[in-house]
Amino acid sequence: MIIELLTAGAGEAAPATQFGFWEAMEQGGAIAWFIFGVLVIMSIGSFYILITKLLEQNKIMKQYKGVRTSFWKAPTLKDGATKLDKNSAWRQIVDDAMKADEDHGKMADQREAHDYLHGSLQASEDSINAKLAGGLPFLASVGATAPFIGLLGTVIGIYRALINIGLAGSASIDKVAGPVGEALIMTAIGLLVAVPAVLAYNWLQSRNRRIAELLTGFSTDVLAYIGSNGQVKPVVATAAPAKTAPKPAAKPATTAGGAPVKK
């Protein structure tokens, strides 16, 4: 009975202290809200770049299937270009190749003309790869800086907590653990922003390397086609003809007694 009364009295006398994310942000003030806003912008930007680049890469890879099946069946590059999407990377390479081929015939030095044609196709590849790589530096920057921005929020939160503890004149565990724990929330948010950005960066980079290999192979085939006046081009895979079951051999005619009929 006495113990219950003492426990109830202690519970009533204990201050009701609230800890959590919103309390930490209110204590952090404008600086904490600014840091949190920066991390939110970084996270939204990272997911936007991930989605847009993924759709762009899927579109290029899907168009490549049409290149392998329909483009090389055309009699000329100009006819094959009409079968490609106007705004596709593959159409850009073909258009640049035909333009370079026209200028190639106007040059007197054949060696310089070949180098010009090769360099034009390389420049076309580089422009496509540069477009695919757009936005990836932002992902790399987010992955590298987001943890430190969150850590800055944590440092500021701990600093404010220590100031308040010094003003209160009390260093009990409830006065220290609560504010310091709240300050660590900003570090956790920074890590949650950085980890997806790093994973997205590495994944998109690996897919870009695969697309770059396809572009290089296609550019090489176009260059060989132009240099050989259409004699050299890749073998287009065609569907194998369906196999028909062999017809059974006809049985020789026999008489009623089973003897074969003589012709």
C-alpha positions in Angstrom: 0.0 0.0 0.0 2.7 2.4 1.0 4.8 1.4 -2.0 1.9 2.0 -4.4 1.4 5.5 -2.9 5.0 6.3 -3.3 5.1 5.0 -6.9 2.0 7.0 -7.7 3.4 10.2 -6.2 6.7 9.8 -8.1 4.8 9.3 -11.3 2.8 12.4 -10.8 5.9 14.4 -9.9 7.9 13.2 -12.9 8.0 15.7 -15.8 6.2 14.6 -19.0 9.0 14.9 -21.5 8.2 14.2 -25.2 10.9 12.9 -27.5 10.6 12.2 -31.3 11.3 13.6 -34.7 9.0 16.6 -34.6 10.2 17.6 -31.1 13.8 17.4 -32.4 13.0 19.6 -35.3 11.2 22.2 -33.1 14.3 22.3 -30.8 16.6 22.5 -33.8 14.9 25.5 -35.1 15.3 27.0 -38.6 18.7 25.3 -39.2 17.3 21.8 -38.6 14.4 22.5 -40.9 16.7 23.8 -43.6 18.9 20.7 -43.4 15.9 18.5 -43.5 14.6 20.3 -46.5 17.9 19.9 -48.3 17.8 16.1 -47.7 14.2 15.9 -48.9 15.1 17.7 -52.1 18.1 15.4 -52.6 15.9 12.3 -52.1 13.2 13.5 -54.5 15.8 14.4 -57.1 17.5 11.0 -56.8 14.3 9.1 -57.4 13.3 11.4 -60.3 16.6 10.8 -62.1 16.4 7.0 -61.4 12.9 6.7 -63.0 13.6 9.0 -66.0 17.0 7.4 -66.8 15.6 3.9 -66.4 12.8 4.6 -68.9 15.3 6.2 -71.3 17.5 3.2 -71.2 14.7 0.7 -71.6 13.5 2.6 -74.7 17.0 2.4 -76.3 17.3 -1.3 -75.6 13.9 -2.0 -77.0 14.6 0.0 -80.1 17.8 -2.1 -80.6 15.7 -5.2 -81.3 14.2 -3.4 -84.2 17.7 -2.5 -85.5 18.8 -6.1 -85.5 15.7 -7.4 -87.3 14.5 -4.7 -89.7 17.3 -2.2 -90.3 19.9 -4.5 -91.9 17.3 -6.1 -94.2 16.9 -2.8 -96.0 18.9 -2.4 -99.3 20.5 0.9 -98.4 21.2 2.9 -95.3 18.7 5.6 -96.3 15.9 2.9 -96.6 17.0 1.4 -93.3 16.9 4.8 -91.6 13.2 5.2 -92.4 12.5 2.1 -90.4 14.0 3.6 -87.2 12.3 6.1 -84.9 13.2 9.7 -85.7 14.4 10.6 -82.2 16.2 7.3 -81.4 19.9 7.0 -80.8 20.2 4.5 -83.6 18.7 6.9 -86.1 21.1 9.6 -85.0 24.1 7.3 -85.7 22.8 6.4 -89.2 22.0 10.1 -90.0 25.4 11.2 -88.9 27.0 8.4 -90.9 25.2 9.3 -94.1 26.1 13.0 -93.6 29.7 12.1 -93.0 29.7 9.8 -96.0 28.6 12.7 -98.2 31.4 14.9 -96.9 33.8 11.9 -97.1 33.5 11.9 -101.0 34.5 15.5 -101.2 37.9 15.0 -99.5 41.0 14.3 -101.7 43.1 12.5 -99.1 41.5 9.0 -98.6 43.3 8.5 -95.3 42.0 11.8 -93.9 38.6 11.0 -95.3 38.5 7.7 -93.5 39.6 9.3 -90.3 36.9 11.9 -90.7 34.2 9.3 -91.2 35.4 7.3 -88.2 35.6 10.4 -86.0 32.1 11.5 -87.0 30.6 8.2 -85.9 32.7 8.4 -82.7 31.4 11.9 -82.0 27.8 10.7 -82.5 28.4 7.9 -80.0 29.9 10.3 -77.5 27.0 12.6 -77.7 24.5 9.8 -77.0 26.6 8.5 -74.1 26.8 12.0 -72.6 23.1 12.3 -72.8 22.6 9.0 -71.0 25.0 10.0 -68.3 23.1 13.2 -67.6 21.9 13.4 -64.0 24.3 10.7 -62.8 26.7 13.2 -61.2 23.8 14.4 -59.1 23.3 10.8 -57.8 27.0 10.6 -57.0 27.0 13.9 -55.2 23.9 12.9 -53.1 25.5 9.6 -52.2 28.7 11.3 -51.1 27.3 14.3 -49.3 24.0 13.3 -47.8 25.5 11.5 -44.8 27.6 14.5 -44.0 24.7 16.9 -44.3 22.7 14.6 -41.9 25.8 14.6 -39.6 25.8 18.4 -39.6 22.2 18.3 -38.4 23.2 15.9 -35.6 26.1 18.1 -34.5 23.9 21.1 -34.3 21.3 19.1 -32.4 23.8 17.8 -29.9 25.2 21.3 -29.5 21.8 22.7 -28.7 21.1 19.8 -26.3 24.4 20.5 -24.4 23.6 24.2 -24.2 20.2 23.4 -22.7 21.7 20.9 -20.2 24.2 23.5 -19.1 21.5 26.1 -18.6 19.4 23.6 -16.6 22.3 22.6 -14.4 21.4 19.0 -14.6 23.3 16.2 -16.3 21.1 13.2 -15.5 20.6 10.4 -18.0 17.2 11.6 -19.0 18.5 15.1 -19.7 21.4 13.8 -21.9 20.1 10.6 -23.7 16.8 12.2 -25.0 18.2 15.2 -26.8 21.3 13.4 -28.1 19.1 10.5 -29.4 16.9 13.0 -31.2 19.9 14.6 -32.8 20.9 11.3 -34.3 17.7 11.2 -36.3 19.3 13.6 -38.8 22.2 11.2 -39.4 19.7 8.4 -40.0 17.8 10.5 -42.6 21.1 11.4 -44.3 21.9 7.7 -44.7 18.4 6.9 -45.9 18.9 9.5 -48.7 22.5 8.4 -49.6 22.1 4.6 -49.8 19.4 4.6 -52.6 21.3 7.2 -54.5 24.5 5.2 -54.5 22.7 2.0 -55.5 20.9 3.8 -58.3 24.1 5.4 -59.6 25.9 2.0 -59.8 23.0 0.3 -61.5 22.4 3.0 -64.1 26.2 3.1 -64.8 26.3 -0.6 -65.5 23.3 -0.3 -67.9 24.9 2.6 -69.6 28.1 0.6 -70.2 26.0 -2.1 -71.8 24.3 0.4 -74.1 27.7 1.9 -75.0 28.8 -1.5 -76.1 25.8 -1.9 -78.3 26.3 1.6 -79.8 29.9 0.8 -80.6 29.1 -2.4 -82.3 26.3 -0.8 -84.4 28.6 2.1 -85.3 31.3 -0.3 -86.4 28.8 -2.2 -88.6 27.6 1.0 -90.2 31.2 2.1 -90.9 32.0 -1.3 -92.5 28.9 -1.1 -94.6 29.8 2.3 -95.9 33.5 1.4 -96.5 32.5 -1.7 -98.5 29.7 0.0 -100.5 27.2 -2.3 -98.9 29.1 -5.5 -99.3 29.8 -6.0 -95.6 27.0 -6.1 -93.1 26.0 -8.2 -90.1 24.2 -11.4 -90.5 20.5 -11.0 -89.6 19.1 -13.8 -87.6 16.0 -15.3 -89.2 13.5 -17.7 -87.9 14.4 -21.4 -88.6 11.8 -23.1 -90.9 9.5 -25.5 -89.1 10.5 -29.1 -89.4 8.0 -31.5 -90.9 7.7 -35.1 -90.0 9.0 -37.5 -92.7 6.2 -39.3 -94.6 6.1 -43.0 -93.9 7.3 -45.2 -96.8 4.5 -46.7 -98.9 4.0 -50.4 -98.4 4.4 -52.5 -101.5 1.2 -53.9 -103.0 0.7 -57.6 -102.4 -1.7 -60.3 -103.7 -4.3 -62.1 -101.6 -1.7 -64.7 -100.7 0.7 -62.1 -99.5 3.1 -62.3 -102.4 4.3 -58.9 -103.8 2.7 -57.8 -107.1 5.1 -57.8 -110.0 5.1 -54.6 -112.0 
